Amino acid sequence: MKLFQVRKGQFVYYNNELHKVYAIKPMYKLSVHLIKLRDLTQHITNAASVERYIPKENDSFIFDHKVYTLSKNQKPVAGNLILINNPSPDTLDHYSLNEIEVVETVDNKGVVTSDLNGIKHTEYLLMIPGRAPDSHPIDYKNMVNVEEDIGGDYPQTIQPYSELSVQLGDIFKKRNSDVLFEAMVVAMKGQTIYLGGGHEVPYEELMDTEKWEFQYNPFNH
């Protein structure tokens, strides 16, 4: 992309991962300032290194270590997050493209957010917690380039998928851990789940939401 095509708020892919542009500083060689949506870390690059993506209904992605699916049909309630994808602010409002805000109140015309912005229902997509089974994961531009350990000498799948709510490729994050630990399901045998890196856990433990949190499956399109 050329620098004049890059705008604050745009979703872009940088190093294959989904980011949002939070500032443009044309005076500098590295003029595009980004926030990685997955963990909210900041990065600086140039326009040639990013590729724009327009978020749409049924996309799913990780924001601040939590998974969300975008919806325009479900009505929000207080506490929900919204992605302002079609901003049309009034004079006194102060929101812009792809800002993420918390809903405080809802009426027939729209919502009022915790930042005191009045946003019409046509201006946003609701961020529903979790990754819908039929959603389109947008965490990575090219899933093939995602480096995950899916090889190794693990047993092949024996238990049918229909009997377990876990699939090959599912990525789980360990909760209450001192360090961020995410691993991919690489094999299943009976009630034992094998994770990348040589880890194995009982199915019951992996399904304990106080111990593990499902993130996404890069192979489900």
KOLLUM-957095 format. One record per residue: residue in one letter; x, y, z negated of N, C-alpha, C, O, CB in turn. Coordinates in steps of 0.1 Angstrom, whole numbers, plus 5000, padded with zeros to 4 digits. Last residue first. Glycine has a CB too. Example, Ala and Ser with C-alpha at 12.3 -4.5 7.8 and 13.67 -1.06 7.14 Angstrom:
<pts>
s512849784929513749894929512950004921513450114920514149944943;a513249434922512349554922513249674922514249674915511349554910;
</pts>
This chain:
<pts>
h487647714921487247834929485747834931485247924938488047844942;n489747594899488347604901487947724908488047834902487547594888;f492347614893492047534905490547534908490147474918492547394903;p492847744869493247814882492847734894492947794905494747824882;n490647774844491247674852491647734866490747764873490247554854;y491047934812490547934826491147804832492047734826490948064834;q490947904782491248034789490648034804489748114807492748054790;f489647794751489747774765489947904772489348004769488447704771;e491447774722490547854729490747834744491847854749490748004726;w491747584691492147604705491047694712489847684709492247474712;k490847614665492147574667492647604681493747644684492347424664;e488247684665489047754655490547714657491347784652488647714641;t487047514683487247654687488047734677488547844680485947724690;d487947204690487747284678488047424682489247464683488547224666;m488647064712487347114713487047204700485947264700486347014714;l491046954704491147054715489747124716489747244720491446994728;e490246774685490946894680490947004691490847114688492446854677;e488946584701488146654690488846784686488246884684487846564679;y491046484716489946554723489246644712488846754715489046464730;p494346514702493046444703491946544709492046664707492546404689;v497146604722496246634711494946554713494546514724495846784711;e500546644732499246564733498446594720498946604709499546414734;h503146784751502246794740501046704742500546694753501846934736;g504846824773504946694765504046694752504246614744506346684761;g504347034790505447044780505546924770506346934761505247164772;g500847024792502147044798503147074787502847134777502047164807;l498946774774499246904778500646924784501546844781499047004766;y496646524772498046544774498146684780497646724791498646444783;i494346394750494546494760496046534761496646564750493646634758;t492546104742493746184741493946274752493846234764494946084739;q490445934745490146064737491446144735491446234727489546024724;g491445814775490545794764490245924758489746014764491145694754;k493646034787493445894785492645864773493045894762494845824784;m494546284810493646244799493546094799493546024809492246304801;a496746554819496346414820495346394808495446454798497446314820;v497246824817497846754828497446614830497546544840499346754827;v496147124808495746984807496346914819495946944830494146964806;m498547374799497647324808497347174806498247094802498147344823;a498847614772499247494779498147444788496947464786499647384769;e500147874753499147834762499747714770500947704773498847944772;f500948054726501147924731499947884740498847864735501347814720;l502548314710501548284720501848154726502948134732501448394731;v503248244675503748284689502648244699501848144696505048214693;d501848164653502748284652503248334665503548444667503948244643;s498348094658499748054660500648184659500248294663499947984674;n495648104659496248114646497748064647498248004638495548034636;r495147884688494747994679495547994666496147884663493247994676;k496447814719496447774705496147894697496747994698497747704701;k494647804749495547884740495347844726494247824721495248034742;f494447604778494047634765495047714757496247694759493647504757;i493347544811494447604802493847644789492847714789495047724810;d492747274832492247364821493347414813494247334809491147294812;g493947074847494147214851493647314841494047434841493547244864;l491346844843492746864847492847004852492047054859493146764858;q488846934819489246894832490746914834491346994827488446974843;v486446854794487846904797488146854811487846734815488846854786;s484246734784484146874789485446934791485647054790483246954779;l483746394794484546494787484246634792484146644805486046464787;e482246254811482146214797482946314788482846314776482646074795;s482746344836481346364831481246334817480346374810480446274839;y485346264842485046404838483746424832483546504822485246494850;p486145944829485546024839485246164833485046184821484245964843;q489445854817488045884813487445974824488046074828488045954800;i491845854831491045734830489645764827488745704833491745634820;t494446014849493146024843492345894843492245834853492346134850;q497645874842496645924851495345934843495145864833496545844863;p500145974817499145874823498145944832497946064831498345804811;y503046154827501846144819500946034825500946014838501146274818;d505746244835505346104834504146084825504246004815506546014829;g505446534856505846454844505346314845504546274853505446524832;g503446824864504046694868504346614855503646624845505346714876;i502647064858501546964861502146834865501346744869500547024871;d503447344844503947204844502847104846502247074836504747184831;e503047624865502547544854503147404855503347354866500947544854;e503247914880504247804875503647744863503747794852505647864872;v501447994907501447994892502247884888502047764891499947984887;n501247984934502548034929502548044913503548074907502748174934;v498647914939499747814942501047854936501847774932499947804958;m497048124934497148024924498247924927498847864917495847944924;n497548444940497848324947498048214936499048214929499148334956;k496548634922496248644936496448514943495648474952497148754943;y495048554891496248554900495748564914494748524918497048414898;d492648614880493848634872495048644880495948724878493948534861;i490148554890490948654897492248694890492848794893490148784900;p487848294896488948344888489848444896490348404907489848234882;h484548314900485748324908486948384900486948504898485448414921;s482248074885482948204887484148194896484648084898483248264873;d480847854877480847884891481548014894481348074905479447884897;p481147854849481647734857481747764872482547714879480647624855;a482448154835481248084840481747974849482747994856480348174847;r484348194808484448184822483348094827483347974825485848124826;g483748444782483848304787483948304802483548404809482648224783;p481448714778482548634772482548494778481448434779482448624757;i480748924805480148824796481348734791482148684799479148734804;m480549244812481649144809481149044799481149064787482949214804;l478549394837478649344823479749234822479849144831477249284818;l479449664856479249514856479449474841480349524835480249444866;y477949984864478849894857478449744860477449714865478749924842;e476050154875477450194875478350094870479650114870477550324868;t473350104873473950084886475450104886476150084897473250164896;h472650184848472850044850473450014863474049904865471449974849;k474650474838473450414844473750264847474950224849473050494857;i475950584808476250524820475050444826474450364819477450414818;g477150834788475950774793476050714806476350794816474750884792;n479650804763479350814778478050754780477750644776480450754786;l480750764738479650864740479450894755479051014758480050994733;d482350554734483050684738482050794741482450894747483950654750;s480550354731481250404719482050524722482350604712482150294713;t477950434755479050354750479650424737479250534733480150354760;v474650374765475550474759476650394752476450304745474850564748;v473150274795473750244782474550364778474950454786474650124783;g469950314812471450284812471850254798471050214789472250394818;k467250324814468050404823469450354824470150364834467950544820;n466150174793465750144806466650214817466850154828464350174809;d469050144770467650174773467350134788468150084795467250324770;v471250064744470750034757469350074759468550064749470849874760;t474350154727472850144728472450124742473250154751472150274722;e477050074729476450104716474950094716474350034708476850244712;v479549884746478149934746477649954732477949874723477149824753;v482749984753481949904745480549964744480350084742482549894730;e484449984786483950044774483049954766482549854772483250174777;i486950014809486249914801485749984788486650024780487149794799;e487050164841487250174827486450074820485350034825486850314821;n486750174869487150044862487550064848488349984843488349994870;l486850524873486850384879487450284870488550294865487550394892;s485850704843486250694857486350544861485850454854487650754859;y484350944821484750814824485050804839484650894847483650704821;h483051164807484451154809484951014811485850964804485251224797;d480251384811480751254809482251254813482751334821480051144817;l479151634818479751614805480351484802480851454791478551644795;t478351594845479351694842479951674828481151694826478751824842;d478151234851477551364850478651464845479751424842476351374841;p479750984872479551054859478951194861479151264871480951074852;s479650724885479050844890478750934878477550964875477650814898;p481450434893481250544884480650664892480950694903482550594878;n481350134895480750224904480450364898479250404896479450164910;n482449994874482949964888482450064898482950074910482749824892;i483149964844482550064852483150064866484150124869482750214845;l482449684826483449734835482749834844481849804852484149624843;i481649654791481249674805482449724813483249794807480049774806;l481049444763481949524771481349534785480749444790483349454771;n478649454736479149404748480149494755480149614752478049374758;g477649604715478849534712479449464725480649434725478549424703;a474249574723475249644716476449554713476249444708474649704703;v473849404755473349444741474549514734475649514739472949314733;p472849404790473849414779473149434765471949484765474849524781;k471249164811471149294803472049294792472149204784469649314798;q472549034840472249014826472249144819473149224821473248914820;n473349104866471949074864471549054849470449074846471648944871;k475949134870475149254871473749234869472849324869475349314885;s479049024855477648994859476949134860477149224853476948904848;l482148864851481448984855480048944860479848854868482149064866;t483448694824482948684837482048804840481248844831482148554839;y486548674804485248734807484848704821485648684830485248884804;v488648574778488148544791486748614793485948604784488148394795;k491348744761490048684761489448674775489648764783489048754751;h493648894762493748754757492348684756492348574751494448754743;d492849124775493349134761493248994755492748984744492549234753;f491048944798491349084793491649084778490849034770490049174796;i491048734824491448744810491748894808492548954815492648654807;f488148684846489548724843489848734828488848744820489948854851;s485948634873486348614859487848634858488548614867485948474855;d483248744893484648734891484948704876484148754868485448864896;n480548804894480948664893482448644893482948524892480348584904;e480849104912480049014904480548864905480948824916478549014908;k484249224916482849214920482149114911482749044902482649164935;p487049444921486249344913484849344917484249444920486449374898;i489249464946487949534942487149424934486649334940487149584954;y492649514946491549414946490349484940490449554930491949284937;r495749604963494449634957493449524957493449444966493849754963;e498949534955497949504965496549524958496349454948498049364971;v502249664951500949624946500049604958500149664968500449734936;s504649754961504649624953503349584948503249484942505649634942;a504449994972504649884981504549754974504449644981506049904988;a504350174951503050144958503250014967502349944969502650254966;n506350054923506050144934504850094942504349974940507250154943;t506150034887506549984900506350094910506050204907505849854903;i505849944853506150054863506649994876507649914875507050154857;h503649824828504649804838504749924847503749994849504349674846;q502449714796502649824806503849794815504849734811502849954799;t500049474785501449524785501549624797500749614807502449404787;l497549354782497649494780499049544779499349654774496849534768;d497249084789497849114776497949264773498549294762499149044774;r495749084813495848964805496249004790495648954781496748864811;l496149324827494849304820494949184810494249184800493749284830;k498849534826498449394829497249364820497249374808499649294826;i498849854838498549774826498149634830497149614838497449844817;l501250064855500149964854500049914840500849924832500549844863;h502050334875502150284862500950184860499850224863502150394851;v504050414902502750354898502950284885503750194883502350244909;s506650504909505550604906504250544901503350624897505250684918;l509650504910508750404905507550484900507450524888509350314893;k510550764917510650654927509750534923509050484931512050604927;y508351044909509350934906509350824916508350794922509050884892;m506351214916507751264916508751164913509951184915507751374905;p503851084913504551084926505951134926506751114936503751174935;k502550884892503451004891504351014903505450954904504350974878;i499550774881500350784893501250904891500751014888499450804906;a498150534858498750664861499550654874500050554877499650714849;y496950284856496550384846497150524849496750614842496950334833;v495750014875496550144875496050244865494950274865496450204890;k495849694862495049814865495949934865496849944856493849834854;h496449354874496749474867495749584870494949574879498249524870;l496949014878496049124879496349234869496649214857494649074876;e499948884894499048894883498149024884498549124890499748884870;n501948894914500848784915499848794904498848714904501548654915;n503249124910503949004907502948894905503048804896504749024893;y500149264910501549304909502249174903501849124893501849434900;y497049364923497949254920499449304920499849364930497749134930;v494849594908495849564918496549434913496549404902496849674920;f492149804904492649674901493649644912493349664924491549564899;q492350164898492250044907492749924901493749924893492950074920;g492850364880491750284877491650154886490950064883490550354878;k494150594903494050564889492750474887491650514892493950684880;r495050464935494250554927494250504912494250384910492850574932;v496850464965496750414951496050514943496350634943498250384946;q497250584989496150494988495850434974494850374971496350374997;f499550724987498250804987497050714987495950764984498250895000;l501450524988501150594975499850664975499150664965502350684972;k500450235006501050365005500650434993499550414988500750455018;m500849885000500050005000500950135000502050134995499150004988;
</pts>
